[in-house]
Amino acid sequence: MAHVISDECIVCGACLPECPVEAITEGEEKYVIDADLCTDCGACAEVCPVGAIEAEE
């Protein structure tokens, strides 16, 4: 399962350099994780200062 970024994202960019497969890109209003690339490692969720990244259900 991939991780997803909620609307709580503050577009700080902390997650971007943490993704080992470059699955995160900047969207129009928040960062977005490409589910096809995400390896579900959770590195991005660990550094998110507002807890906006969670495992997709």
C-alpha positions as CSV (number, residue, x, y, z in Angstrom):
1,M,0.0,0.0,0.0
2,A,1.1,3.5,-0.8
3,H,1.2,6.5,1.6
4,V,-1.0,9.5,0.9
5,I,-0.8,13.1,1.8
6,S,-3.9,14.7,3.3
7,D,-5.2,18.2,3.0
8,E,-3.4,19.0,6.2
9,C,-0.2,19.4,4.1
10,I,1.5,22.7,4.7
11,V,3.7,22.4,1.6
12,C,6.9,22.7,3.7
13,G,8.9,20.2,1.5
14,A,10.3,18.2,4.4
15,C,9.1,14.9,2.8
16,L,10.5,15.5,-0.6
17,P,14.2,14.7,0.0
18,E,13.2,11.7,2.2
19,C,11.6,9.6,-0.5
20,P,14.1,7.1,-1.9
21,V,12.1,6.5,-5.1
22,E,11.2,10.1,-5.8
23,A,7.4,9.3,-5.6
24,I,6.6,12.7,-4.1
25,T,5.9,15.8,-6.3
26,E,4.5,19.2,-5.6
27,G,0.8,19.5,-6.6
28,E,-1.3,22.6,-6.9
29,E,-2.3,22.8,-3.2
30,K,-0.2,20.1,-1.5
31,Y,2.4,17.5,-2.2
32,V,1.3,14.3,-3.9
33,I,2.6,10.7,-3.7
34,D,2.5,8.6,-6.8
35,A,1.0,5.3,-5.6
36,D,2.7,3.4,-8.4
37,L,6.1,4.5,-7.3
38,C,5.6,4.5,-3.5
39,T,7.3,1.5,-1.8
40,D,5.5,2.2,1.5
41,C,8.7,2.8,3.4
42,G,7.2,5.5,5.6
43,A,10.3,7.8,5.5
44,C,8.1,10.7,4.4
45,A,5.6,10.2,7.2
46,E,8.4,10.2,9.8
47,V,9.5,13.7,8.9
48,C,6.1,15.4,8.3
49,P,5.8,18.1,10.9
50,V,2.0,18.2,10.8
51,G,1.3,14.4,10.4
52,A,-0.3,14.8,7.0
53,I,1.1,11.6,5.6
54,E,-0.5,8.2,6.4
55,A,-0.6,4.7,4.9
56,E,-3.5,4.4,2.5
57,E,-6.3,2.2,3.6
